Amino acid sequence: MERHEEIHKTKKEIFFNNFLGGIAWALGATIGLGFIIAILGIVLKNVNLIPFFGNFIGGIIEFIITKNPSLLAK
């Protein structure tokens, strides 16, 4: 009998429960991603890989500009 009562919730109750669940999921995902990015940043800062990535991206930008110098004319 209890399962039957759970199935017959009003649309308002279902919407409210799903809305709160969505907000909780989004908040948890945001906080979790913030922690992961912070920890990754600390690790990369201590490992000194940032200059490597900077040089890599600088090389990509230099390659693009040499292949298409009209990008600098704007």
BAFI-478616 format. One record per residue (C-alpha): x, y, z; residue number from 0. Coordinates in Angstrom, 3 decimals, padded with zeros to 6 digits, m for minus. Layout:
N
<atom px="X" py="Y" pz="Z" i="NUM"/>
...
//
This chain:
74
<atom px="000.000" py="000.000" pz="000.000" i="0"/>
<atom px="002.901" py="002.405" pz="000.724" i="1"/>
<atom px="004.313" py="002.064" pz="m002.805" i="2"/>
<atom px="000.947" py="003.037" pz="m004.212" i="3"/>
<atom px="000.903" py="006.218" pz="m002.168" i="4"/>
<atom px="004.399" py="007.214" pz="m003.370" i="5"/>
<atom px="003.388" py="006.854" pz="m007.005" i="6"/>
<atom px="000.469" py="009.252" pz="m006.664" i="7"/>
<atom px="002.333" py="012.439" pz="m005.837" i="8"/>
<atom px="001.062" py="015.660" pz="m007.302" i="9"/>
<atom px="002.837" py="017.219" pz="m010.252" i="10"/>
<atom px="003.799" py="020.131" pz="m008.017" i="11"/>
<atom px="005.538" py="017.799" pz="m005.537" i="12"/>
<atom px="007.339" py="015.943" pz="m008.333" i="13"/>
<atom px="008.465" py="019.218" pz="m009.923" i="14"/>
<atom px="009.644" py="020.623" pz="m006.587" i="15"/>
<atom px="011.573" py="017.441" pz="m005.687" i="16"/>
<atom px="013.244" py="017.299" pz="m009.113" i="17"/>
<atom px="014.030" py="021.030" pz="m009.016" i="18"/>
<atom px="015.727" py="020.739" pz="m005.617" i="19"/>
<atom px="017.586" py="017.648" pz="m006.776" i="20"/>
<atom px="018.845" py="019.511" pz="m009.850" i="21"/>
<atom px="020.024" py="022.461" pz="m007.778" i="22"/>
<atom px="021.814" py="020.135" pz="m005.363" i="23"/>
<atom px="023.467" py="018.260" pz="m008.238" i="24"/>
<atom px="024.637" py="021.485" pz="m009.916" i="25"/>
<atom px="025.976" py="022.909" pz="m006.658" i="26"/>
<atom px="027.841" py="019.697" pz="m005.877" i="27"/>
<atom px="029.312" py="019.528" pz="m009.377" i="28"/>
<atom px="030.450" py="023.164" pz="m009.179" i="29"/>
<atom px="032.086" py="022.772" pz="m005.776" i="30"/>
<atom px="033.695" py="019.476" pz="m006.789" i="31"/>
<atom px="035.093" py="020.947" pz="m010.003" i="32"/>
<atom px="036.423" py="023.921" pz="m008.046" i="33"/>
<atom px="038.313" py="021.607" pz="m005.704" i="34"/>
<atom px="039.710" py="019.549" pz="m008.573" i="35"/>
<atom px="040.911" py="022.656" pz="m010.443" i="36"/>
<atom px="042.464" py="024.096" pz="m007.275" i="37"/>
<atom px="044.316" py="020.874" pz="m006.496" i="38"/>
<atom px="045.447" py="020.518" pz="m010.115" i="39"/>
<atom px="046.693" py="024.111" pz="m010.091" i="40"/>
<atom px="048.679" py="023.539" pz="m006.896" i="41"/>
<atom px="050.214" py="020.351" pz="m008.270" i="42"/>
<atom px="051.159" py="021.967" pz="m011.585" i="43"/>
<atom px="052.595" py="024.993" pz="m009.781" i="44"/>
<atom px="054.840" py="022.768" pz="m007.676" i="45"/>
<atom px="055.888" py="020.552" pz="m010.594" i="46"/>
<atom px="056.856" py="023.562" pz="m012.754" i="47"/>
<atom px="055.029" py="022.362" pz="m015.856" i="48"/>
<atom px="053.478" py="025.789" pz="m016.497" i="49"/>
<atom px="056.470" py="027.085" pz="m018.554" i="50"/>
<atom px="056.225" py="023.976" pz="m020.732" i="51"/>
<atom px="052.558" py="024.631" pz="m021.484" i="52"/>
<atom px="053.251" py="028.324" pz="m022.050" i="53"/>
<atom px="055.997" py="027.536" pz="m024.550" i="54"/>
<atom px="053.771" py="024.985" pz="m026.267" i="55"/>
<atom px="050.874" py="027.433" pz="m026.660" i="56"/>
<atom px="053.316" py="030.176" pz="m027.711" i="57"/>
<atom px="054.621" py="027.881" pz="m030.449" i="58"/>
<atom px="051.087" py="027.216" pz="m031.668" i="59"/>
<atom px="050.300" py="030.948" pz="m031.785" i="60"/>
<atom px="053.566" py="031.690" pz="m033.602" i="61"/>
<atom px="052.807" py="028.956" pz="m036.164" i="62"/>
<atom px="049.315" py="030.341" pz="m036.783" i="63"/>
<atom px="050.603" py="033.895" pz="m037.221" i="64"/>
<atom px="053.364" py="032.842" pz="m039.623" i="65"/>
<atom px="050.868" py="030.882" pz="m041.731" i="66"/>
<atom px="048.258" py="033.661" pz="m041.688" i="67"/>
<atom px="049.882" py="037.091" pz="m041.137" i="68"/>
<atom px="046.617" py="038.876" pz="m041.979" i="69"/>
<atom px="045.450" py="038.087" pz="m038.426" i="70"/>
<atom px="047.793" py="040.828" pz="m037.134" i="71"/>
<atom px="046.520" py="043.457" pz="m039.592" i="72"/>
<atom px="043.160" py="043.854" pz="m037.867" i="73"/>
//
